[in-house]
């Protein structure tokens, strides 16, 4: 077997955990590669069409749930957790309650996490190499067909919350996940018990009722999906519920009792950039494509592109209180944009402001 060439120290798991924490990971766990139960649930979820436009969820077939098909000779998975909640910034509830401000999901306020985690995972793998010699591995973080959440749960990093995010008693859910697929035969960690009990706070708070049952998310209704993954016209039935959320949605996490114990991040790369926690809808809507690209260089937000950015902001401005500055901004962009997608959403936004009394009553 491939792993027979490795000399495995008896305390390798402990060494990996220690090095991982030195590299900034909050927790490190280990799991085998059996994801059979996850595969069954995924196939049913796909059959029901809950993935929406995310065709990539089905694109790679069984590679997503059979790690050794994605990375041949994989025997074990190292799973890591890194908190991202910034220690400073406006209270997210205050932003949601201020209809002239733009709400951006907390994970996207700093530097793109993909680069941060991948670099640290690579350093972790290089450290392991010093102890075992050359070995086969590949690092991932929200990239390639990898079932990050079930893997993290198998590795003992938390349990699946009813909102489909991983939860941990000590840190809540404000964290990123990353993995190393490896041909090392590592001892698996112990899984942790679930602690959601009878709580349904996340289900009850969801603005679009996207959590259709405990542990079942219909992405087609989810504001994070609609504002980030969905490329086309956002259905009108969801636009009022979107409110001022222009990139993602954190409501299910904000209301979760376990996030009272959430740890803020000490990672400087996750610090809030360009005051994105307190920008007004109007100023962001008026960013040119160059400003969008310049301000959001190195940000996860940049991948949706300027067109979807303006689409999302047009909806939020349609939900904002009727003010001359709002009407002026919508009219200005409507007259200059070449995007039919943006114009469609501006038309809807302007329609919301035709009757000032109705608009202000909604807010």
N, C-alpha and C positions, 0 to 999 in steps of 0.2 A: 504494500500500500504506500501511497505517496508520503503519508505522515511518518513512516517508519524511519526516515532519515533524520527526524527531529529528535533532539535530546530535550525532553520536557522537564524543566525544574518542577519539583513537587509543589512549590509555592507560586507557580506562574500566575494563577488567577489573582493572588494577592499583590504580586508585583505590578500586574497590569492595572489593577484598581488604584494602586498608589501613584503610578505614573500618570494615569488618566486624571486624577484629581490635581496633580501638579500642573497639568496642561489646561486646567480650568473646567473640566467636566464635573458636574455635581454628583453623578453616580455612574457606575459601570456595572453591567451585568452580562451574563453568559447564557447562551441557550443552544439547544440542538436545532436541527433544521426541519423538523416535522411541523408542517403547517396545514395538515389535512383538514381539520375543522374549519380553519380560516378559508381554505379554498372552497369548501361547500357554501359558506356564507357569502363569499364574494361572487360566486357564480349565480346565486339566487338574486343578489343585489343587482348584478348586471342584467339578468333576465328581466327584471322589473323596470329597467331603464333608468334607475336612480342616478346613474353617472352623468346624465345629460350629454353635454358636448364633449365630455372627457373621454374621447375614444381611446386614448392611450391606456385607460384602465383595463381594457380588454385586448389591446393590441399585441401583447407579448405572450398571450396564452398562459400556459402553466408556469412559465418562468417566474411569474410574480409570486407564486406560492410554493415553488419548488426551487429553493436556492441553488442546489447543485446543478440545475439546468441553466441557470443564469451564469453562475461561476463554477465551472467544473471542479470537482474534487472538494467542494466546500463540505466541511464536517461540523463546524461550529460558527456561531455568530457572536461577536462582541457588540453589545448595544450600549450606547451612552446617552446621557441626559445633560442638557445645559440650560440653565434658567436664562430668560431673556427680558423679564419685566424691568424696565428702566427705573432706577431709584428716585428720579426726579421727573417733573413735568406736571401738567394739569391733571386733576383727577378725571379719569375717563368718563365717569358718570356726569360730571359737570360739563364736559364737552358734548356728550349726547344730549344734554338738556339745554344746550345753547345752540339754537337752530341756525345761527349765522357762522358757526365754526364748523370745520371739516373734521369728521371722525375718521381716523386711520387706525387699523388694527395695530395693537401694541407691538406685535412681532416685527412690523415693517417700519418702525420709527427710526431704527438705526441702520447699520451697515448690513448688506445682504448676508444672511446667516449661512448660505450655501458655502461661500468661500471660507468663512471663519471656521465652521465645523470641519470641512474637508481638510483644511491645513492642519488642524489639531489631530484629526484622525490619522493623517499621514505620519505625523510625528509620533503618535502612539504606536503605529505599526513599525516604524523604524526603531523605536525603543525595544519592542518585542524582539526584533531581529537581532539585537545585541545579545539576547539571552538564549535564543534557539537557533540562530543562524538563518540562512535564507529559507523563507517559507512563502506559500502562496496566499495572497490576500487581495481584496479590493475594497475600497472605502466608498460609503454612500451617505448622503444626507438629502432626503426628499428628492432623490435623483434615481433614474432607472427604475425598473419594475420591482420595487422592494416593499413588502408589507411592514412598514416601520412600526406601527402601533402594536399589532399582534406579536411582533418580535420583541419589542420592549416589554410587553406583558409577560411573555415567556421567560424573559431574562430577569424578571423580578423588579422591574423599575416602576411598576404601578399596576393599576387595574383599569379596565375599560369603563369609563363613565357612561351614563345614559346619553350624553351628548356626543358620544363616540370619540372623545378626547381621552388620552391617558391621564389618570389621576394618581397622585401620591399623597399620603397623609401628611408628610413633612413639607411638601413644596407645592401642593395644588396641581395646577395644569399649565402654568406659564413657562413651558420649556420646549426646547428643540430636541429632536432625536437624531442620532446618527448611528451608523453600523460599520463594522468590519466583517466581511465574509472571509473566512480563513480555513485552511486545510489542517489547522491544529486541532487535536482532540481535547478540547477544553471541558472541564467539569461544569455542568449547567448550574445556574443559580436557582434558588427556591422562589417559586412564584408567590405573590402576596395575595391575601384575601381581598374581596371587594368590600367597599364600605359606603356604597350609595344608599343602601337601605330603601326606605319608602320615599325618599326625596325625589321630587319631580320638578324642582325649581328651574332647571335648564330647559325642560320641555315646555313648561308654562310660559317662560319669558321669551321664547323664540319669536321674533317679530313676524315671521312668515310661516310659522308652524312647520318648519322644515324637519324637525325631529318628530317623525310620524308615529314612532313607538320607541320605548326604551331601547337604546343601542342601534336604532335604525334611522339613518339620515337620508332624506330625499334631496340630493344635491341640487336638483332643478329648482327647489324652493329656497335654497340657502343663500343669504346675502353675500357671504364670502365667495361662493361659486358665481353668483350673478355679476358681482363687481370685479372679479379677478379672472376666472376661467372662461366665462361665457363671452363670446366675441361679438354677438349680434345685438339685436334689439332686446331690451329687458322688458318682459311682459308688463303691461300696465297694472295688472292686479297686484304687483309687488312694489310698485314705485312709491306709494305713500308710506309703506312699511319700511322702506329703505331709510327714510328720514334724512339725516346728514351723514350717513355712513358712505364714504366715497371709495374706500378700499378695505374690504373685509368687514367682519363683524365679530365682536367679542362678548355679546350679551350673555351667552350661555356660560362663559367663564366668569364674567363679572358677578353673576348671581350665585355661583357655586359656593356652598359653605366651606369647602376645603380650601378655597383660595384665600381664606383668611390667614392661612399659614404660608402663603406663597413667599418665596424668597426673591428679593430683587437681585438683579444681575450686577456683578462686579466687573463684567467684561466691557471695556471701554468702547469696543466696536458696536455694542448694542445701545450706547447712549443716544439720546434723541438728537437728530441732525436737523439743521435748518428750521428749528422751532416747529416741526411738523405736528406737534401735539396741540398747537394753538393758532394755526393759520385760518384765515377766513375763507369761506367758500368762494367769494368773489375774487380774491387775489389769486387763488390757485386756478380758478377757471380762466383767468386772463393770462396765465403763463403761455408764452409761445412754445412751439415744439422745441426750440433751442433751449429755452429756460427750463422746460421739463427735463430734457436730457442732461443739462448741466447740473441742476439742483439735485437730481436723483441719480447721478452717477454713483455706482456702487451700492444702490438700493434695490431691494427686491421689487419695489413698486415699478421700476422702470420697464420691467418686462411686459407690462400690459400695454405700453405705448401711449402716445399722447391722445390718440383718438378715443380710446376707451376711458382714459382719464377724464376727458371733457364730457363724454357721455354720462359718466357717473356723477360728475359735478353738476351737469344740467338737471339731473333728477333731484339732487340735493337742493339746488336753487329753486326748483319748482316747489319744494317743501318748505322753503324758508319764508319768513314773514315778508309780505309785500312792501318793498321799499324802492325808491327811485334807483338806488345803486344796483339793486338786483336786476330790475327790468333793463337798465342800461347795459349791464354786462351781458345779459342774455341776448339782447338785440344786437350788440356790437359783434359778438362771436357769430351769431346767425348770419350777419351780413358779410363776414369774412371767411368763414370755414368752407372748405370744399367737400366736407364729409357729409354724405346723406345720413349716416348713422347719427352724427352729432346733431344735425338739423332736426331730425325726427324727435329727438329727446328735448331739444330746445322748444320746439313747437308745443310739446306737452307741458313743459314748464311754464311757458307764457300763458297757456290756457288756464293754469292753476291760479294765476294772478289776475285774471279778468274780473273776478268777483272778490274784492278785497275782504269783505266780511266773511265769506266762506273760508278763504285761505287762513285768515287769522284765527278763526274758530277752531280749525284743525290743529292749531299749535298753541 
